[in-house]
Amino acid sequence: MTEIRTPRLILRRWSDDDLAPMADINADPAVMRWIRDGSVRDLEETAADIERWEDEWDDEGFGLFAVELLASGELAGFTGLSVPEFLPEVLPAVEIGWRLGRPFWGQGYASEAAQATLEFALQDRGLDRVVSIARTGNTASENVMRKLGMTLERETTHPVYGHPLRVHEIDLTEYAG
């Protein structure tokens, strides 16, 4: 079982107990504002998401980690690696992404989890490049990307929803952690 511990977090595979708290995160319009078309996701859709994320672990050897607060055991959201199939122009690529519930914003959790995920990508999975994709205007996510040492690789448009996207990248062969 893949698990990473940081000073404040546990990044781990998904469990049945994660469904309800992740569904609550996905039901928050503020959280989902920058995701796909901005629509919230219900319990059933979240269950399908988690199943897909777990399948990616099995298929790719990486995936999205459930992010748990070490001190309280609360599910804060996710961070991890995935193949950004929705944006064929960047393929082949592996994307780092995150989604945290609103109570966990502004405390450095996304950066802490993403930093650990980059180390996992380089050291455990041998990846040499990782991208991150955000809608233009999502400054919070772009701030995390900058903290990770990522740089803007291109601006493009979402092929389904039509909104502008910014693709950042980092060459992990030069990554210092």
CNS distance restraints for C-alpha pairs under 8 A (distance, minus, plus):
assign (resid   1 and name CA) (resid  12 and name CA) 7.95 0.50 0.50
assign (resid   1 and name CA) (resid  13 and name CA) 7.33 0.50 0.50
assign (resid   2 and name CA) (resid  12 and name CA) 6.16 0.50 0.50
assign (resid   2 and name CA) (resid  13 and name CA) 6.70 0.50 0.50
assign (resid   3 and name CA) (resid  10 and name CA) 6.90 0.50 0.50
assign (resid   3 and name CA) (resid  11 and name CA) 5.54 0.50 0.50
assign (resid   3 and name CA) (resid  12 and name CA) 4.52 0.50 0.50
assign (resid   3 and name CA) (resid  13 and name CA) 7.11 0.50 0.50
assign (resid   4 and name CA) (resid  10 and name CA) 5.74 0.50 0.50
assign (resid   4 and name CA) (resid  11 and name CA) 4.97 0.50 0.50
assign (resid   4 and name CA) (resid  12 and name CA) 6.55 0.50 0.50
assign (resid   4 and name CA) (resid 116 and name CA) 7.40 0.50 0.50
assign (resid   5 and name CA) (resid   9 and name CA) 5.81 0.50 0.50
assign (resid   5 and name CA) (resid  10 and name CA) 4.62 0.50 0.50
assign (resid   5 and name CA) (resid  11 and name CA) 6.30 0.50 0.50
assign (resid   6 and name CA) (resid  10 and name CA) 6.41 0.50 0.50
assign (resid   6 and name CA) (resid 112 and name CA) 7.31 0.50 0.50
assign (resid   6 and name CA) (resid 113 and name CA) 7.49 0.50 0.50
assign (resid   6 and name CA) (resid 116 and name CA) 7.14 0.50 0.50
assign (resid   7 and name CA) (resid  70 and name CA) 7.99 0.50 0.50
assign (resid   8 and name CA) (resid  69 and name CA) 6.14 0.50 0.50
assign (resid   8 and name CA) (resid  70 and name CA) 5.29 0.50 0.50
assign (resid   8 and name CA) (resid  71 and name CA) 7.00 0.50 0.50
assign (resid   8 and name CA) (resid 109 and name CA) 7.99 0.50 0.50
assign (resid   9 and name CA) (resid  67 and name CA) 6.59 0.50 0.50
assign (resid   9 and name CA) (resid  68 and name CA) 5.61 0.50 0.50
assign (resid   9 and name CA) (resid  69 and name CA) 4.74 0.50 0.50
assign (resid   9 and name CA) (resid  70 and name CA) 4.80 0.50 0.50
assign (resid   9 and name CA) (resid 109 and name CA) 7.79 0.50 0.50
assign (resid   9 and name CA) (resid 113 and name CA) 7.25 0.50 0.50
assign (resid  10 and name CA) (resid  66 and name CA) 7.99 0.50 0.50
assign (resid  10 and name CA) (resid  67 and name CA) 5.87 0.50 0.50
assign (resid  10 and name CA) (resid  68 and name CA) 5.10 0.50 0.50
assign (resid  10 and name CA) (resid  69 and name CA) 6.40 0.50 0.50
assign (resid  10 and name CA) (resid  70 and name CA) 5.95 0.50 0.50
assign (resid  11 and name CA) (resid  65 and name CA) 5.33 0.50 0.50
assign (resid  11 and name CA) (resid  66 and name CA) 5.66 0.50 0.50
assign (resid  11 and name CA) (resid  67 and name CA) 4.81 0.50 0.50
assign (resid  11 and name CA) (resid  68 and name CA) 6.43 0.50 0.50
assign (resid  11 and name CA) (resid  79 and name CA) 7.89 0.50 0.50
assign (resid  11 and name CA) (resid 113 and name CA) 7.28 0.50 0.50
assign (resid  12 and name CA) (resid  65 and name CA) 5.07 0.50 0.50
assign (resid  12 and name CA) (resid  66 and name CA) 5.30 0.50 0.50
assign (resid  12 and name CA) (resid  67 and name CA) 6.71 0.50 0.50
assign (resid  12 and name CA) (resid  68 and name CA) 7.83 0.50 0.50
assign (resid  13 and name CA) (resid  54 and name CA) 7.53 0.50 0.50
assign (resid  13 and name CA) (resid  64 and name CA) 7.73 0.50 0.50
assign (resid  13 and name CA) (resid  65 and name CA) 5.45 0.50 0.50
assign (resid  13 and name CA) (resid  66 and name CA) 5.86 0.50 0.50
assign (resid  14 and name CA) (resid  18 and name CA) 6.53 0.50 0.50
assign (resid  14 and name CA) (resid  50 and name CA) 7.25 0.50 0.50
assign (resid  14 and name CA) (resid  54 and name CA) 7.20 0.50 0.50
assign (resid  14 and name CA) (resid  65 and name CA) 7.02 0.50 0.50
assign (resid  14 and name CA) (resid  66 and name CA) 5.69 0.50 0.50
assign (resid  15 and name CA) (resid  19 and name CA) 7.64 0.50 0.50
assign (resid  17 and name CA) (resid  21 and name CA) 7.93 0.50 0.50
assign (resid  18 and name CA) (resid  22 and name CA) 5.99 0.50 0.50
assign (resid  18 and name CA) (resid  66 and name CA) 7.84 0.50 0.50
assign (resid  18 and name CA) (resid  75 and name CA) 6.81 0.50 0.50
assign (resid  19 and name CA) (resid  23 and name CA) 5.97 0.50 0.50
assign (resid  19 and name CA) (resid  43 and name CA) 7.44 0.50 0.50
assign (resid  19 and name CA) (resid  46 and name CA) 7.00 0.50 0.50
assign (resid  19 and name CA) (resid  47 and name CA) 6.33 0.50 0.50
assign (resid  19 and name CA) (resid  50 and name CA) 7.75 0.50 0.50
assign (resid  20 and name CA) (resid  24 and name CA) 6.26 0.50 0.50
assign (resid  20 and name CA) (resid  43 and name CA) 7.11 0.50 0.50
assign (resid  21 and name CA) (resid  25 and name CA) 6.39 0.50 0.50
assign (resid  21 and name CA) (resid  75 and name CA) 6.50 0.50 0.50
assign (resid  22 and name CA) (resid  26 and name CA) 6.16 0.50 0.50
assign (resid  22 and name CA) (resid  46 and name CA) 7.01 0.50 0.50
assign (resid  22 and name CA) (resid  75 and name CA) 7.39 0.50 0.50
assign (resid  22 and name CA) (resid  77 and name CA) 6.34 0.50 0.50
assign (resid  23 and name CA) (resid  27 and name CA) 6.03 0.50 0.50
assign (resid  23 and name CA) (resid  41 and name CA) 7.05 0.50 0.50
assign (resid  23 and name CA) (resid  42 and name CA) 6.14 0.50 0.50
assign (resid  23 and name CA) (resid  43 and name CA) 5.17 0.50 0.50
assign (resid  23 and name CA) (resid  46 and name CA) 5.56 0.50 0.50
assign (resid  23 and name CA) (resid  47 and name CA) 7.95 0.50 0.50
assign (resid  24 and name CA) (resid  28 and name CA) 6.68 0.50 0.50
assign (resid  25 and name CA) (resid  31 and name CA) 6.86 0.50 0.50
assign (resid  25 and name CA) (resid  77 and name CA) 7.15 0.50 0.50
assign (resid  25 and name CA) (resid 100 and name CA) 7.15 0.50 0.50
assign (resid  25 and name CA) (resid 101 and name CA) 4.97 0.50 0.50
assign (resid  25 and name CA) (resid 102 and name CA) 7.60 0.50 0.50
assign (resid  26 and name CA) (resid  31 and name CA) 6.86 0.50 0.50
assign (resid  26 and name CA) (resid  32 and name CA) 6.45 0.50 0.50
assign (resid  26 and name CA) (resid  40 and name CA) 5.72 0.50 0.50
assign (resid  26 and name CA) (resid  41 and name CA) 5.18 0.50 0.50
assign (resid  26 and name CA) (resid  42 and name CA) 7.01 0.50 0.50
assign (resid  26 and name CA) (resid  46 and name CA) 7.24 0.50 0.50
assign (resid  27 and name CA) (resid  31 and name CA) 7.97 0.50 0.50
assign (resid  27 and name CA) (resid  32 and name CA) 7.63 0.50 0.50
assign (resid  27 and name CA) (resid  40 and name CA) 4.88 0.50 0.50
assign (resid  27 and name CA) (resid  41 and name CA) 5.42 0.50 0.50
assign (resid  27 and name CA) (resid  42 and name CA) 6.15 0.50 0.50
assign (resid  28 and name CA) (resid  32 and name CA) 6.37 0.50 0.50
assign (resid  28 and name CA) (resid  40 and name CA) 6.43 0.50 0.50
assign (resid  29 and name CA) (resid  33 and name CA) 5.75 0.50 0.50
assign (resid  29 and name CA) (resid  38 and name CA) 7.31 0.50 0.50
assign (resid  29 and name CA) (resid  39 and name CA) 7.13 0.50 0.50
assign (resid  29 and name CA) (resid  40 and name CA) 5.86 0.50 0.50
assign (resid  30 and name CA) (resid 102 and name CA) 7.65 0.50 0.50
assign (resid  31 and name CA) (resid  99 and name CA) 7.50 0.50 0.50
assign (resid  31 and name CA) (resid 100 and name CA) 7.43 0.50 0.50
assign (resid  31 and name CA) (resid 101 and name CA) 6.58 0.50 0.50
assign (resid  31 and name CA) (resid 102 and name CA) 6.58 0.50 0.50
assign (resid  32 and name CA) (resid  38 and name CA) 5.26 0.50 0.50
assign (resid  32 and name CA) (resid  39 and name CA) 6.37 0.50 0.50
assign (resid  32 and name CA) (resid  40 and name CA) 5.83 0.50 0.50
assign (resid  33 and name CA) (resid  37 and name CA) 7.77 0.50 0.50
assign (resid  33 and name CA) (resid  38 and name CA) 4.45 0.50 0.50
assign (resid  33 and name CA) (resid  39 and name CA) 7.25 0.50 0.50
assign (resid  34 and name CA) (resid  38 and name CA) 5.75 0.50 0.50
assign (resid  34 and name CA) (resid 134 and name CA) 7.67 0.50 0.50
assign (resid  34 and name CA) (resid 135 and name CA) 6.27 0.50 0.50
assign (resid  34 and name CA) (resid 138 and name CA) 6.77 0.50 0.50
assign (resid  35 and name CA) (resid  39 and name CA) 7.58 0.50 0.50
assign (resid  36 and name CA) (resid 161 and name CA) 7.05 0.50 0.50
assign (resid  37 and name CA) (resid 161 and name CA) 6.23 0.50 0.50
assign (resid  41 and name CA) (resid  45 and name CA) 5.75 0.50 0.50
assign (resid  41 and name CA) (resid  46 and name CA) 6.30 0.50 0.50
assign (resid  42 and name CA) (resid  46 and name CA) 6.08 0.50 0.50
assign (resid  43 and name CA) (resid  47 and name CA) 6.14 0.50 0.50
assign (resid  44 and name CA) (resid  48 and name CA) 6.37 0.50 0.50
assign (resid  45 and name CA) (resid  49 and name CA) 6.15 0.50 0.50
assign (resid  46 and name CA) (resid  50 and name CA) 6.19 0.50 0.50
assign (resid  47 and name CA) (resid  51 and name CA) 6.22 0.50 0.50
assign (resid  48 and name CA) (resid  52 and name CA) 6.14 0.50 0.50
assign (resid  49 and name CA) (resid  53 and name CA) 6.11 0.50 0.50
assign (resid  50 and name CA) (resid  54 and name CA) 6.13 0.50 0.50
assign (resid  51 and name CA) (resid  55 and name CA) 6.17 0.50 0.50
assign (resid  52 and name CA) (resid  56 and name CA) 6.26 0.50 0.50
assign (resid  53 and name CA) (resid  57 and name CA) 6.63 0.50 0.50
assign (resid  53 and name CA) (resid  63 and name CA) 6.02 0.50 0.50
assign (resid  53 and name CA) (resid  64 and name CA) 5.99 0.50 0.50
assign (resid  54 and name CA) (resid  58 and name CA) 6.62 0.50 0.50
assign (resid  54 and name CA) (resid  63 and name CA) 6.96 0.50 0.50
assign (resid  54 and name CA) (resid  64 and name CA) 7.75 0.50 0.50
assign (resid  55 and name CA) (resid  59 and name CA) 6.09 0.50 0.50
assign (resid  56 and name CA) (resid  60 and name CA) 5.50 0.50 0.50
assign (resid  56 and name CA) (resid  61 and name CA) 7.20 0.50 0.50
assign (resid  56 and name CA) (resid  62 and name CA) 6.67 0.50 0.50
assign (resid  56 and name CA) (resid  63 and name CA) 5.58 0.50 0.50
assign (resid  56 and name CA) (resid  82 and name CA) 7.44 0.50 0.50
assign (resid  57 and name CA) (resid  61 and name CA) 4.86 0.50 0.50
assign (resid  57 and name CA) (resid  62 and name CA) 4.64 0.50 0.50
assign (resid  57 and name CA) (resid  63 and name CA) 4.77 0.50 0.50
assign (resid  57 and name CA) (resid  64 and name CA) 7.79 0.50 0.50
assign (resid  58 and name CA) (resid  62 and name CA) 7.64 0.50 0.50
assign (resid  61 and name CA) (resid 125 and name CA) 7.76 0.50 0.50
assign (resid  62 and name CA) (resid  80 and name CA) 7.79 0.50 0.50
assign (resid  62 and name CA) (resid  81 and name CA) 6.13 0.50 0.50
assign (resid  62 and name CA) (resid  82 and name CA) 7.14 0.50 0.50
assign (resid  62 and name CA) (resid 125 and name CA) 7.74 0.50 0.50
assign (resid  63 and name CA) (resid  80 and name CA) 5.67 0.50 0.50
assign (resid  63 and name CA) (resid  81 and name CA) 4.85 0.50 0.50
assign (resid  63 and name CA) (resid  82 and name CA) 5.49 0.50 0.50
assign (resid  64 and name CA) (resid  78 and name CA) 6.25 0.50 0.50
assign (resid  64 and name CA) (resid  79 and name CA) 5.51 0.50 0.50
assign (resid  64 and name CA) (resid  80 and name CA) 4.00 0.50 0.50
assign (resid  64 and name CA) (resid  81 and name CA) 5.58 0.50 0.50
assign (resid  64 and name CA) (resid  82 and name CA) 6.89 0.50 0.50
assign (resid  65 and name CA) (resid  78 and name CA) 5.46 0.50 0.50
assign (resid  65 and name CA) (resid  79 and name CA) 5.41 0.50 0.50
assign (resid  65 and name CA) (resid  80 and name CA) 5.33 0.50 0.50
assign (resid  66 and name CA) (resid  75 and name CA) 7.06 0.50 0.50
assign (resid  66 and name CA) (resid  76 and name CA) 7.84 0.50 0.50
assign (resid  66 and name CA) (resid  77 and name CA) 6.08 0.50 0.50
assign (resid  66 and name CA) (resid  78 and name CA) 4.66 0.50 0.50
assign (resid  66 and name CA) (resid  79 and name CA) 6.84 0.50 0.50
assign (resid  67 and name CA) (resid  75 and name CA) 5.88 0.50 0.50
assign (resid  67 and name CA) (resid  76 and name CA) 5.52 0.50 0.50
assign (resid  67 and name CA) (resid  77 and name CA) 5.34 0.50 0.50
assign (resid  67 and name CA) (resid  78 and name CA) 4.99 0.50 0.50
assign (resid  67 and name CA) (resid  79 and name CA) 6.69 0.50 0.50
assign (resid  67 and name CA) (resid 113 and name CA) 7.49 0.50 0.50
assign (resid  68 and name CA) (resid  73 and name CA) 5.69 0.50 0.50
assign (resid  68 and name CA) (resid  74 and name CA) 5.48 0.50 0.50
assign (resid  68 and name CA) (resid  75 and name CA) 4.50 0.50 0.50
assign (resid  68 and name CA) (resid  76 and name CA) 5.64 0.50 0.50
assign (resid  68 and name CA) (resid  77 and name CA) 7.46 0.50 0.50
assign (resid  69 and name CA) (resid  73 and name CA) 5.12 0.50 0.50
assign (resid  69 and name CA) (resid  74 and name CA) 5.38 0.50 0.50
assign (resid  69 and name CA) (resid  75 and name CA) 6.51 0.50 0.50
assign (resid  69 and name CA) (resid  76 and name CA) 6.63 0.50 0.50
assign (resid  70 and name CA) (resid  74 and name CA) 7.96 0.50 0.50
assign (resid  76 and name CA) (resid 100 and name CA) 5.47 0.50 0.50
assign (resid  76 and name CA) (resid 101 and name CA) 5.78 0.50 0.50
assign (resid  76 and name CA) (resid 104 and name CA) 6.28 0.50 0.50
assign (resid  77 and name CA) (resid  98 and name CA) 7.55 0.50 0.50
assign (resid  77 and name CA) (resid  99 and name CA) 5.53 0.50 0.50
assign (resid  77 and name CA) (resid 100 and name CA) 4.25 0.50 0.50
assign (resid  77 and name CA) (resid 101 and name CA) 5.93 0.50 0.50
assign (resid  78 and name CA) (resid  98 and name CA) 5.39 0.50 0.50
assign (resid  78 and name CA) (resid  99 and name CA) 5.36 0.50 0.50
assign (resid  78 and name CA) (resid 100 and name CA) 6.29 0.50 0.50
assign (resid  79 and name CA) (resid  96 and name CA) 7.25 0.50 0.50
assign (resid  79 and name CA) (resid  97 and name CA) 5.51 0.50 0.50
assign (resid  79 and name CA) (resid  98 and name CA) 4.03 0.50 0.50
assign (resid  79 and name CA) (resid  99 and name CA) 6.51 0.50 0.50
assign (resid  79 and name CA) (resid 110 and name CA) 7.47 0.50 0.50
assign (resid  79 and name CA) (resid 113 and name CA) 6.43 0.50 0.50
assign (resid  79 and name CA) (resid 114 and name CA) 6.35 0.50 0.50
assign (resid  79 and name CA) (resid 117 and name CA) 7.43 0.50 0.50
assign (resid  80 and name CA) (resid  96 and name CA) 5.50 0.50 0.50
assign (resid  80 and name CA) (resid  97 and name CA) 5.69 0.50 0.50
assign (resid  80 and name CA) (resid  98 and name CA) 6.60 0.50 0.50
assign (resid  80 and name CA) (resid 114 and name CA) 7.13 0.50 0.50
assign (resid  80 and name CA) (resid 117 and name CA) 5.97 0.50 0.50
assign (resid  81 and name CA) (resid  94 and name CA) 6.37 0.50 0.50
assign (resid  81 and name CA) (resid  95 and name CA) 5.46 0.50 0.50
assign (resid  81 and name CA) (resid  96 and name CA) 4.63 0.50 0.50
assign (resid  81 and name CA) (resid  97 and name CA) 6.48 0.50 0.50
assign (resid  81 and name CA) (resid 117 and name CA) 7.56 0.50 0.50
assign (resid  81 and name CA) (resid 121 and name CA) 7.86 0.50 0.50
assign (resid  82 and name CA) (resid  94 and name CA) 5.60 0.50 0.50
assign (resid  82 and name CA) (resid  95 and name CA) 5.28 0.50 0.50
assign (resid  82 and name CA) (resid  96 and name CA) 6.61 0.50 0.50
assign (resid  82 and name CA) (resid  97 and name CA) 7.77 0.50 0.50
assign (resid  83 and name CA) (resid  92 and name CA) 7.99 0.50 0.50
assign (resid  83 and name CA) (resid  93 and name CA) 6.23 0.50 0.50
assign (resid  83 and name CA) (resid  94 and name CA) 4.80 0.50 0.50
assign (resid  83 and name CA) (resid  95 and name CA) 5.90 0.50 0.50
assign (resid  84 and name CA) (resid  88 and name CA) 7.45 0.50 0.50
assign (resid  84 and name CA) (resid  90 and name CA) 7.83 0.50 0.50
assign (resid  84 and name CA) (resid  91 and name CA) 7.39 0.50 0.50
assign (resid  84 and name CA) (resid  93 and name CA) 6.96 0.50 0.50
assign (resid  84 and name CA) (resid  94 and name CA) 6.60 0.50 0.50
assign (resid  84 and name CA) (resid  95 and name CA) 6.06 0.50 0.50
assign (resid  85 and name CA) (resid  91 and name CA) 7.34 0.50 0.50
assign (resid  86 and name CA) (resid 159 and name CA) 7.53 0.50 0.50
assign (resid  87 and name CA) (resid  91 and name CA) 7.36 0.50 0.50
assign (resid  87 and name CA) (resid 158 and name CA) 7.07 0.50 0.50
assign (resid  87 and name CA) (resid 159 and name CA) 6.90 0.50 0.50
assign (resid  93 and name CA) (resid 129 and name CA) 7.53 0.50 0.50
assign (resid  93 and name CA) (resid 130 and name CA) 6.72 0.50 0.50
assign (resid  93 and name CA) (resid 131 and name CA) 6.89 0.50 0.50
assign (resid  94 and name CA) (resid 129 and name CA) 7.45 0.50 0.50
assign (resid  94 and name CA) (resid 130 and name CA) 5.34 0.50 0.50
assign (resid  94 and name CA) (resid 131 and name CA) 6.19 0.50 0.50
assign (resid  95 and name CA) (resid 130 and name CA) 5.59 0.50 0.50
assign (resid  95 and name CA) (resid 131 and name CA) 4.67 0.50 0.50
assign (resid  95 and name CA) (resid 132 and name CA) 5.13 0.50 0.50
assign (resid  95 and name CA) (resid 133 and name CA) 7.33 0.50 0.50
assign (resid  96 and name CA) (resid 114 and name CA) 7.38 0.50 0.50
assign (resid  96 and name CA) (resid 117 and name CA) 7.71 0.50 0.50
assign (resid  96 and name CA) (resid 118 and name CA) 7.79 0.50 0.50
assign (resid  96 and name CA) (resid 130 and name CA) 6.62 0.50 0.50
assign (resid  96 and name CA) (resid 131 and name CA) 6.26 0.50 0.50
assign (resid  96 and name CA) (resid 132 and name CA) 5.31 0.50 0.50
assign (resid  97 and name CA) (resid 114 and name CA) 7.65 0.50 0.50
assign (resid  97 and name CA) (resid 132 and name CA) 6.36 0.50 0.50
assign (resid  97 and name CA) (resid 133 and name CA) 7.76 0.50 0.50
assign (resid  98 and name CA) (resid 110 and name CA) 6.69 0.50 0.50
assign (resid  98 and name CA) (resid 114 and name CA) 7.44 0.50 0.50
assign (resid  99 and name CA) (resid 110 and name CA) 7.87 0.50 0.50
assign (resid 100 and name CA) (resid 104 and name CA) 6.28 0.50 0.50
assign (resid 100 and name CA) (resid 105 and name CA) 6.86 0.50 0.50
assign (resid 100 and name CA) (resid 110 and name CA) 7.26 0.50 0.50
assign (resid 101 and name CA) (resid 105 and name CA) 6.95 0.50 0.50
assign (resid 104 and name CA) (resid 109 and name CA) 7.05 0.50 0.50
assign (resid 105 and name CA) (resid 109 and name CA) 7.41 0.50 0.50
assign (resid 105 and name CA) (resid 110 and name CA) 7.87 0.50 0.50
assign (resid 108 and name CA) (resid 112 and name CA) 6.11 0.50 0.50
assign (resid 109 and name CA) (resid 113 and name CA) 5.99 0.50 0.50
assign (resid 110 and name CA) (resid 114 and name CA) 5.91 0.50 0.50
assign (resid 110 and name CA) (resid 144 and name CA) 7.07 0.50 0.50
assign (resid 111 and name CA) (resid 115 and name CA) 5.92 0.50 0.50
assign (resid 111 and name CA) (resid 144 and name CA) 5.53 0.50 0.50
assign (resid 111 and name CA) (resid 147 and name CA) 7.08 0.50 0.50
assign (resid 111 and name CA) (resid 148 and name CA) 7.36 0.50 0.50
assign (resid 112 and name CA) (resid 116 and name CA) 6.42 0.50 0.50
assign (resid 113 and name CA) (resid 117 and name CA) 6.19 0.50 0.50
assign (resid 114 and name CA) (resid 118 and name CA) 6.17 0.50 0.50
assign (resid 114 and name CA) (resid 148 and name CA) 7.60 0.50 0.50
assign (resid 115 and name CA) (resid 119 and name CA) 6.45 0.50 0.50
assign (resid 115 and name CA) (resid 148 and name CA) 6.40 0.50 0.50
assign (resid 115 and name CA) (resid 177 and name CA) 7.25 0.50 0.50
assign (resid 116 and name CA) (resid 120 and name CA) 6.25 0.50 0.50
assign (resid 117 and name CA) (resid 121 and name CA) 6.11 0.50 0.50
assign (resid 118 and name CA) (resid 122 and name CA) 6.27 0.50 0.50
assign (resid 118 and name CA) (resid 177 and name CA) 7.92 0.50 0.50
assign (resid 119 and name CA) (resid 123 and name CA) 5.76 0.50 0.50
assign (resid 119 and name CA) (resid 124 and name CA) 7.66 0.50 0.50
assign (resid 119 and name CA) (resid 177 and name CA) 6.75 0.50 0.50
assign (resid 120 and name CA) (resid 124 and name CA) 5.04 0.50 0.50
assign (resid 120 and name CA) (resid 125 and name CA) 6.48 0.50 0.50
assign (resid 121 and name CA) (resid 125 and name CA) 4.96 0.50 0.50
assign (resid 121 and name CA) (resid 126 and name CA) 6.18 0.50 0.50
assign (resid 121 and name CA) (resid 127 and name CA) 5.53 0.50 0.50
assign (resid 122 and name CA) (resid 126 and name CA) 4.77 0.50 0.50
assign (resid 122 and name CA) (resid 127 and name CA) 5.15 0.50 0.50
assign (resid 122 and name CA) (resid 128 and name CA) 6.62 0.50 0.50
assign (resid 122 and name CA) (resid 172 and name CA) 6.20 0.50 0.50
assign (resid 122 and name CA) (resid 173 and name CA) 7.95 0.50 0.50
assign (resid 127 and name CA) (resid 172 and name CA) 7.01 0.50 0.50
assign (resid 128 and name CA) (resid 171 and name CA) 5.93 0.50 0.50
assign (resid 128 and name CA) (resid 172 and name CA) 4.76 0.50 0.50
assign (resid 128 and name CA) (resid 173 and name CA) 5.62 0.50 0.50
assign (resid 129 and name CA) (resid 169 and name CA) 7.05 0.50 0.50
assign (resid 129 and name CA) (resid 170 and name CA) 5.73 0.50 0.50
assign (resid 129 and name CA) (resid 171 and name CA) 4.57 0.50 0.50
assign (resid 129 and name CA) (resid 172 and name CA) 5.26 0.50 0.50
assign (resid 129 and name CA) (resid 173 and name CA) 7.63 0.50 0.50
assign (resid 130 and name CA) (resid 169 and name CA) 5.67 0.50 0.50
assign (resid 130 and name CA) (resid 170 and name CA) 5.57 0.50 0.50
assign (resid 130 and name CA) (resid 171 and name CA) 6.80 0.50 0.50
assign (resid 130 and name CA) (resid 172 and name CA) 7.20 0.50 0.50
assign (resid 131 and name CA) (resid 150 and name CA) 7.99 0.50 0.50
assign (resid 131 and name CA) (resid 167 and name CA) 6.64 0.50 0.50
assign (resid 131 and name CA) (resid 168 and name CA) 5.45 0.50 0.50
assign (resid 131 and name CA) (resid 169 and name CA) 4.16 0.50 0.50
assign (resid 131 and name CA) (resid 170 and name CA) 6.46 0.50 0.50
assign (resid 132 and name CA) (resid 145 and name CA) 7.25 0.50 0.50
assign (resid 132 and name CA) (resid 167 and name CA) 5.78 0.50 0.50
assign (resid 132 and name CA) (resid 168 and name CA) 5.16 0.50 0.50
assign (resid 132 and name CA) (resid 169 and name CA) 6.23 0.50 0.50
assign (resid 133 and name CA) (resid 165 and name CA) 6.70 0.50 0.50
assign (resid 133 and name CA) (resid 166 and name CA) 5.77 0.50 0.50
assign (resid 133 and name CA) (resid 167 and name CA) 4.55 0.50 0.50
assign (resid 133 and name CA) (resid 168 and name CA) 6.29 0.50 0.50
assign (resid 134 and name CA) (resid 138 and name CA) 6.42 0.50 0.50
assign (resid 134 and name CA) (resid 141 and name CA) 6.85 0.50 0.50
assign (resid 134 and name CA) (resid 142 and name CA) 7.09 0.50 0.50
assign (resid 134 and name CA) (resid 165 and name CA) 5.60 0.50 0.50
assign (resid 134 and name CA) (resid 166 and name CA) 5.44 0.50 0.50
assign (resid 134 and name CA) (resid 167 and name CA) 6.65 0.50 0.50
assign (resid 135 and name CA) (resid 163 and name CA) 7.04 0.50 0.50
assign (resid 135 and name CA) (resid 164 and name CA) 5.89 0.50 0.50
assign (resid 135 and name CA) (resid 165 and name CA) 4.36 0.50 0.50
assign (resid 135 and name CA) (resid 166 and name CA) 6.14 0.50 0.50
assign (resid 136 and name CA) (resid 163 and name CA) 7.93 0.50 0.50
assign (resid 136 and name CA) (resid 164 and name CA) 5.57 0.50 0.50
assign (resid 136 and name CA) (resid 165 and name CA) 5.18 0.50 0.50
assign (resid 136 and name CA) (resid 166 and name CA) 5.89 0.50 0.50
assign (resid 138 and name CA) (resid 142 and name CA) 6.40 0.50 0.50
assign (resid 139 and name CA) (resid 143 and name CA) 5.93 0.50 0.50
assign (resid 140 and name CA) (resid 144 and name CA) 6.59 0.50 0.50
assign (resid 141 and name CA) (resid 145 and name CA) 6.34 0.50 0.50
assign (resid 142 and name CA) (resid 146 and name CA) 6.25 0.50 0.50
assign (resid 143 and name CA) (resid 147 and name CA) 6.28 0.50 0.50
assign (resid 144 and name CA) (resid 148 and name CA) 6.31 0.50 0.50
assign (resid 145 and name CA) (resid 149 and name CA) 6.56 0.50 0.50
assign (resid 145 and name CA) (resid 150 and name CA) 5.33 0.50 0.50
assign (resid 145 and name CA) (resid 151 and name CA) 7.65 0.50 0.50
assign (resid 145 and name CA) (resid 168 and name CA) 7.18 0.50 0.50
assign (resid 146 and name CA) (resid 150 and name CA) 5.28 0.50 0.50
assign (resid 146 and name CA) (resid 151 and name CA) 6.82 0.50 0.50
assign (resid 149 and name CA) (resid 170 and name CA) 6.71 0.50 0.50
assign (resid 149 and name CA) (resid 175 and name CA) 7.95 0.50 0.50
assign (resid 150 and name CA) (resid 168 and name CA) 5.75 0.50 0.50
assign (resid 150 and name CA) (resid 169 and name CA) 5.04 0.50 0.50
assign (resid 150 and name CA) (resid 170 and name CA) 4.75 0.50 0.50
assign (resid 151 and name CA) (resid 168 and name CA) 5.13 0.50 0.50
assign (resid 151 and name CA) (resid 169 and name CA) 5.52 0.50 0.50
assign (resid 151 and name CA) (resid 170 and name CA) 6.60 0.50 0.50
assign (resid 152 and name CA) (resid 166 and name CA) 7.02 0.50 0.50
assign (resid 152 and name CA) (resid 167 and name CA) 6.00 0.50 0.50
assign (resid 152 and name CA) (resid 168 and name CA) 4.26 0.50 0.50
assign (resid 152 and name CA) (resid 169 and name CA) 6.46 0.50 0.50
assign (resid 153 and name CA) (resid 166 and name CA) 7.77 0.50 0.50
assign (resid 153 and name CA) (resid 167 and name CA) 5.57 0.50 0.50
assign (resid 153 and name CA) (resid 168 and name CA) 5.07 0.50 0.50
assign (resid 153 and name CA) (resid 169 and name CA) 5.99 0.50 0.50
assign (resid 154 and name CA) (resid 166 and name CA) 6.07 0.50 0.50
assign (resid 154 and name CA) (resid 167 and name CA) 5.28 0.50 0.50
assign (resid 154 and name CA) (resid 168 and name CA) 7.07 0.50 0.50
assign (resid 155 and name CA) (resid 164 and name CA) 7.20 0.50 0.50
assign (resid 155 and name CA) (resid 165 and name CA) 5.74 0.50 0.50
assign (resid 155 and name CA) (resid 166 and name CA) 4.59 0.50 0.50
assign (resid 155 and name CA) (resid 167 and name CA) 6.15 0.50 0.50
assign (resid 156 and name CA) (resid 164 and name CA) 5.85 0.50 0.50
assign (resid 156 and name CA) (resid 165 and name CA) 5.21 0.50 0.50
assign (resid 156 and name CA) (resid 166 and name CA) 6.41 0.50 0.50
assign (resid 156 and name CA) (resid 167 and name CA) 7.70 0.50 0.50
assign (resid 157 and name CA) (resid 162 and name CA) 5.62 0.50 0.50
assign (resid 157 and name CA) (resid 163 and name CA) 5.54 0.50 0.50
assign (resid 157 and name CA) (resid 164 and name CA) 4.41 0.50 0.50
assign (resid 157 and name CA) (resid 165 and name CA) 5.37 0.50 0.50
assign (resid 158 and name CA) (resid 162 and name CA) 4.82 0.50 0.50
assign (resid 158 and name CA) (resid 163 and name CA) 5.43 0.50 0.50
assign (resid 158 and name CA) (resid 164 and name CA) 6.24 0.50 0.50
assign (resid 158 and name CA) (resid 165 and name CA) 6.33 0.50 0.50
assign (resid 170 and name CA) (resid 175 and name CA) 7.46 0.50 0.50
assign (resid 171 and name CA) (resid 175 and name CA) 6.49 0.50 0.50
